Amino acid sequence: MNLFKPESFEDVSIDMEATSTVEQHKEQPAKDFFCEYWVNGRVALQLAHDMVKNPIVKLIIKCCLFLGDGINERVCSK
């Protein structure tokens, strides 16, 4: 088992009714905007990972990437 890349995200609770707190999308379904923006967000996180030197920060960013990919797979797959 890879601690930083779980085999599945079945045990990760996702609130499918959550609303966005981002000003331009306030009170609208968060999942819709996550699915719309994840590809660009993923690219930005990967670039940040490539740029930083601190291994702890790199690990945190990598965890965010795995989490985002897992949410994307569960919420955005059609």
Secondary structure, 3 states (H helix, E strand, C coil): CCCCCCCCCCCCCCCCCCECCCHHHCCCEHHHHHHHHHHHHHHHHHHHHHHCCCHHHHHHHHHHHHHHHHHHHHHHCC
